Amino acid sequence: MIRLTDFREILRYVPGFRGRLFVIAIDGEIIEHPNFSNILLDIALLHNLNIGVAIVHGASHQIRCLASQLGQQISNDNGTGLTDSATIDLALKAANGITHQVLTGLASVGLPAVCPNAVLAHPAGILKGIDMQFTGRVERIDVRSLRQIIDQRSIPVLPPLGFDGRSQTYRLNSDRLAVEIASELDAIKIVYVTMRDGVRKSNELVRHLTVAESRELLKSDGNVSKEMSAKLEAACQACSRGVSRVHIINGRSEEGLLAEVFSNEGVGTLIYDDEYEVIRPATLNDMPIIHTLIHQAAENDEVVFITREYLEEQIGNFFVVEIDRNPVACAALYPFKESAQAELASVVVGIGHEDYGIGRRLISHLENTARARGFKELFCLSTQAFTYFQQKAGFVDATVDDLPEPRRIELSKSGRNSRVLKKSLH
Ligand SMILES: CC(C)(COP(=O)(O)OP(=O)(O)OC[C@H]1O[C@@H](n2cnc3c(N)ncnc32)[C@H](O)[C@@H]1OP(=O)(O)O)[C@@H](O)C(=O)NCCC(=O)NCCS
């Protein structure tokens, strides 16, 4: 059953996305998967929320299947290598079949869609001495015709093919085509819908990566699968061309698309332009998410539980870390002016976002804020993260005598027996 809180979470994001465009790049294999019908429903929801959608689809899987059915050899399946004349013929058949499947699927959920000839291409040419034959390179995107389709509340469906305006069609790589479409149409994000959960590093799913982190990962040989490396490279390129958020999700997961785009925790990997991590003062709009973050940590007795009323009263002392406009961590900075001290409290990094340095950056930001406001010392109380504050944030042990008097009294009443830590701001 859908919970009311799920609706609330979705609605929180809608104003930022309304009237903007998502490019959804779907691997060919997903289109044949039973979960494709759920992806179509998710796209219908985006459409009904007035979020524009353009679909780019792949065809490698179908090209391979068709070749094996016909007993033919192919020169390359994904549009990155040489495409000979037999392979372009198969690519045309396979891609047209998939486009038709996508158009039929969209019709079945009541969505108008068209397949325009909006991608103009020329031959990729001779690369490292090899003639790439029918492998193409995007020359130009017909932005005007795509805009018209989207403005008429229809969905353009783009196969990984480009036309030269005369009689030749070229095979394109769908990951790269998605980047071209998204950057030309000023899309807010690309969502790669794949057969994998996202980017894995040493077999662990990586939830989010800045462009700089992605480039580091790409340099470290063998750490990421070939398929995901290609997506990561496309993602970095998209970010450098102004599409600041790229998601890689598993299209086989039932709630994949909506959960990634509309939930705080996400399900796949988000690659984002570095500037999309922002630390800012909290506002009343952030109250529900701050309350949830603190509630989760308080259940494990890691932080003190606070009521909504208290949070509302103190919201001016809170800060949040946003990734992709999505608050993922919070902390508070309470002033004790008489003793020129400030307390760092309620430091919580959301589930799925830990161990990316967010806690450290948040603490360092609050430290600088406290310094700029003229405080001489920062202190914090911790039951379970005192080694974190010592080892990762430069705090040292202190005693209750180091606390400002009102805090000393509160601590002894609370019975939490927290460790006291401090850091000089000189
Ligand atoms: C503690 C917390 C804020 C750390 O945030 P984070 O963004 O995950 O941490 P960072 O990425 O900056 O640092 C990660 C490092 O800290 C270590 N670390 C994380 N939590 C720790 C803890 N409770 N104690 C000691 N070390 C910890 C990690 O093992 C990692 O170590 P490494 O860099 O050597 O691999 C986060 O785990 C959290 O929200 N915990 C629950 C709430 C809490 O305890 N808050 C503090 C009380 S106010």
The ligand as an ORCA input file, in Angstrom:
! r2SCAN-3c Opt
* xyz 0 1
  C      28.672     10.026     12.604
  C      28.188     10.541     11.265
  C      27.692     11.957     11.399
  C      29.349     10.475     10.270
  O      28.982     11.053      9.040
  P      29.559     10.527      7.642
  O      29.253     11.519      6.605
  O      29.094      9.141      7.410
  O      31.131     10.475      7.957
  P      32.346     10.880      7.000
  O      32.094     10.401      5.641
  O      32.702     12.306      7.224
  O      33.511     10.000      7.679
  C      33.512      8.605      7.537
  C      34.522      8.009      8.482
  O      34.071      8.167      9.842
  C      33.934      6.884     10.444
  N      32.766      6.905     11.311
  C      31.468      7.020     10.959
  N      30.685      6.972     12.055
  C      31.496      6.842     13.116
  C      31.273      6.705     14.517
  N      30.053      6.721     15.051
  N      32.360      6.600     15.307
  C      33.600      6.567     14.792
  N      33.882      6.665     13.466
  C      32.831      6.786     12.642
  C      33.759      5.928      9.269
  O      34.136      4.626      9.613
  C      34.701      6.544      8.215
  O      36.018      6.203      8.544
  P      37.177      6.138      7.397
  O      37.183      7.488      6.715
  O      38.411      5.890      8.183
  O      36.779      5.033      6.499
  C      27.064      9.628     10.687
  O      27.533      8.310     10.639
  C      25.770      9.690     11.464
  O      24.885     10.423     11.114
  N      25.636      8.872     12.544
  C      24.421      8.816     13.324
  C      24.205     10.053     14.170
  C      25.360     10.378     15.096
  O      25.942      9.521     15.747
  N      25.701     11.691     15.149
  C      26.742     12.213     15.988
  C      26.212     12.652     17.309
  S      25.790     14.357     17.347
*
